[in-house]
Amino acid sequence: MEFTYQIFTGNFYSPVPETPPAQVLREAYKLTGAGDVIIGCNTQNDCYREVIDIAHGAGKNCWLWLPVFSELPEDTKPEYATDLYSNVQRGKSVIPGENFRFVCPSSLHNQDISFNLYVKHFSGLRFDGVFLDKIRHASFAGGFSEGFGCFCESCRANYAKRGVNIEEISAMIRENAADFLPCSARPYSFSNPAAAAFYAAKADIITSAVLRISEKFENIGLKTALDVFMPMFAYFTGQDIPALSSKASFIKPMCYRITHAPAGIPYEIDGMRETFAQSGADVKNLLLRLWETDDLCSFNCAQTQLNLLSCCEVRPGFEINFVEGICESGANYVTETAESLKNAGIKNAALCWNLLSPGALENLKALS
Ligand SMILES: [Zn+2]
């Protein structure tokens, strides 16, 4: 199995990482072989040239990691999403240096920010493509008020165009959120027709935004790849993976089975439980039943989900970094996961989410 290496150099205006990414990538290639690189997104771009040369020298692609609807710098004047109670969303901050405050995906100004940042800071580099991250609304990990998406004026118009009255939906959610839980999975369906129409429109808003953004990059000769949630959560955040990935080179479902932060499976399950707790729904049991499993964080359950993804190339991502109390990845976890993915027929897996973090190279030694 080949690996794709993910390197987080910090947010747009962060200082350059202390450890040179090129040096770590060379060591990684020695341990676990050459592979594509996803790297970003601080704008001090001197560190990228060498990394790109190393990847290209090995015949591999280098992708610029670009957040789209979160983590945008203030000077780009992002228009933040509006919550269920018409307040500006505040977002979540769990991991230092990472930000889960979402902007409105309907805003054309917001949709253009990542492209404009690319043009301003990265267009002189020989990246092969862009890896678009945070292409979604806030998830249920954002809690009851933020977890259902954006309720601003632009989104209201966007939902109306798709036959959905978002004011009515908002009132329904506040009255009985349990109506917005699915009755079957693979793909998710909803017994309440208004809920079904809401989620379909919510996903269509993301799909049309991402296809528009992808086209802008394609027009300047760059391929796109996408960071997506696992199917258990994706659709609730507006990710209709088959539609979203129709033009992507590959997708990286975040198969984060031990991460207690947004996108991590245990964390998202907790967020979903809390979001629906006040309507008396037992979300954990519902998910266990719908996904026919006795452990929502098991590899078997992940495989059931990955098997649904027959769109473009699928490179599941799993954690190789160690973040105390949040993601304690170690030799057993990485070797078992890699072995299971290989047995499931996966040809390329992404090593997430930061090759520069402590413990990552130790984990690669276990994989070598
Ligand atoms: Zn909005």
Residues whose N, C-alpha, C, O or C-beta is under 5 A from the ligand:
A	BS01	ZN	C104 P105 S106 C150 F151 C152 S154 C155
